Structures are given as structure tokens and as C-alpha cells.
Amino acid sequence: DCFPDCAPGAMPPFGNLYDLPVYVDRALAEQEAMVFRIGTHQHSMKVAYSDFARLAKPTVGEFAYLA
């Protein structure tokens, strides 16, 4: 219900466009670029992390555990 224009499971990481907070793991924030779905299961987008951070203004934290 939060993403009416997206296929189930293909939400983009721009929760801010849907009035939702955006969180990103510090390990991803240290990468040069990221690739993600853009609303469908057939299309994806690659964007520089710096551009993503500027647009989405995510909260960066440690959310993943690497074994």
C-alpha cells in the first residue's frame, strides 16, 4: 500500500518520495555506486552513492552483520 506505483518487492530506495524514512548501512555508504530496482522487476538503475545520499538524505548506521 505504501508504494502504489511499484510492483511488489521492487520498491526503489527513495522512501523519501513516499514520505518514509530512508536508512542505509554504512558498508553501502562507503561504496562508489549502487544498483537497485526502480519500481519493476525488469528495470534497475545504477547511481553514484553520493548522488543517492544527496537526493534521499538517508540515515546511515550499522544495520547489517557480516560473518
C-alpha atoms as one frame of an Amber mdcrd trajectory, in Angstrom:
protein
   0.000   0.000   0.000   2.945   2.368   0.611   4.222   2.015  -2.975   1.120
   2.029  -5.221   3.120   2.679  -8.406   5.598  -0.182  -7.835   5.478  -3.931
  -8.341   5.546  -5.905  -5.068   9.165  -6.334  -3.982  10.528  -3.779  -6.471
  10.367  -0.597  -4.421  13.088   1.954  -5.106  15.325   3.086  -2.223  13.878
   6.596  -2.347  11.447   6.209   0.538  11.551   9.973   0.926   9.374  10.195
  -2.210   6.723   8.241  -0.292   7.097  10.162   2.999   9.072   7.274   4.531
  12.433   7.483   6.300  15.450   6.159   4.415  18.138   4.088   6.147  21.357
   2.789   4.639  24.081   0.604   6.065  27.487   2.198   6.499  29.049  -0.502
   4.269  26.834   0.603   1.352  27.533   4.260   2.091  31.233   3.540   1.555
  30.646   2.198  -1.972  31.160   4.301  -5.071  27.823   3.325  -6.654  24.704
   1.281  -6.015  22.243  -0.620  -8.219  18.577  -1.023  -7.299  15.121  -1.788
  -8.682  13.096   1.200  -9.843   9.543   0.024  -9.396   9.532  -3.038 -11.657
  11.300  -6.372 -11.783  12.518  -5.654 -15.312  14.319  -2.356 -14.729  17.124
  -1.261 -12.467  19.243   1.830 -12.045  22.863   2.465 -11.154  23.617   5.677
  -9.301  26.649   7.119  -7.551  26.195   6.773  -3.801  26.983  10.477  -3.391
  24.009  11.336  -5.648  21.740   8.936  -3.765  22.781  10.477  -0.439  22.156
  13.986  -1.754  18.676  13.080  -3.034  17.411  10.676  -0.353  19.243  12.100
   2.686  19.410   8.670   4.368  20.222   7.935   7.981  23.491   5.985   7.905
  24.032   3.289  10.528  25.240  -0.234  11.074  22.281  -2.463  10.204  23.959
  -5.470   8.560  26.085  -8.185  10.119  28.910  -9.580   8.015  30.011 -13.042
   9.122
